[in-house]
Amino acid sequence: PELAQAITNVVTVNLNFAPNPSFAGQMVSYKFNPALQQAYAQSHPESFLWDHYNWTNTIPILGSVGYTTYDAIMALGIAACDYNNNKNNGEEKNDFFTGQEFYEQLLQTEFEGLSGRVS
């Protein structure tokens, strides 16, 4: 419930983003690269879940929806990592955080994303 509360009312504004040929090219090349697909599947504890996945029939999400989705996922990951890397009152934070702590860190997260500046 705390995580759900932390991300409730998070909004993205979708403007007309310029295409990102580098991202699009990488997504398409991944689609047809069995070595990358296998490495990805094997990085999961339940790699057998990918045994019957049809990689070539999957259409990469490109354009504004794909860019904002990618940026949103990256923002969550960066916020979680930054929480543990930041100091709190001179002491290291532990590996666990509440939804409120995560939300506060998410509000401080800034980076250059596929859709532009994310903050």
N, C-alpha and C positions, 0 to 999 in steps of 0.2 A: 504493500500500500504506500510506503514512503516514496518508492521510486515512481510510482504512478502519480503521486502528488507532485513530485519534483518536476516531472515533465508535462504536467497538465498546463494548458494555456501557452505552450511553447509554439510560436508562430514563425513561419517563413513567408517572406514576400517573394512572389515569383515575378520577375521582370523578364524581359527579352534578353536572354543570355547569348552571347556569341558562341558559336560552336568551338569545341575544344578538340582539334584534330588529334592531338597526342593521346588524350584519354580514349577517344573513340577508336583510334588505331590499336591501342593496347587491349581494349575490350574485345575487339574483333579478332585480334591475333590469339588472345587467350582461348577464344571459342574453338579455334582450330589447332591448338597446341596440346597434344595428349600428355606431354611431359609435365607441363604446368598444371594441367587438370589433375594428374595423378599426384603431384606434389601437394596440391591443395587438399585433395581427398585424404591423403595419408597423414596430413597434419591434424586431422580430427580423430578423437578417441574412437569413434564408431565409424571408421572409414568404410565399412561394408555398406553404409547407407548410400554411398555413391556408386555402388556396383552396377546398377541398372539405370543410372542417370544418363539422359541423352544430351550431351554437351552441344552437339552441332545443331540441334533443334531449338536451343535456347536463344532467344533474341535479347542482346544486351540492351539495357535501358539507357538510351542516350538522350541528349537534349536537356531541357530545363528540369524535367522530372528526375532524370538520372543524376544530374549534377547536384540538385538540392538534396536528393536522397543520400548520395555519397557524402556530401558535406555534413548532413545531419548525423550520420553514423560516425564520421570522423570526429565531429564535435563531442559526441558522447565518449568516445575512446580517449580523446585528448584530455577532456575534463577529468576522467577517471585517473589517467596517468599523472596529470598535473597535480591532482589532489595529493597523491603520495610523494611527489617530488617537492612540494612546497613545505615550508616550515610553518609551524603554528606555535607562536609564543616561544620560539627558540628550540622547540622540540620537534622531532620527526613525528609525523602523523602515522598511525598504524595503517594496515592494509584495508581496513573496513571503514565505511562511512555511512552516515544516515542519508535518507533522501534529501533532507534539508541541506546537509553539507555538500552533497553532490550538486544540488540545484545552485547553491551559492558559487561553487567552483565553475559550473557550466556558464553562469552569467559572466564570469571573468575570462572565459575561453575566447581567444581571438586567433585567427589564422587566415591565410590566403587559400581559399577553396576553389573548386572548379567553377562555382557560380559567382565568384568574386570574393570580396572581403567578408569573412564570417565573424560576427561578434554579437 
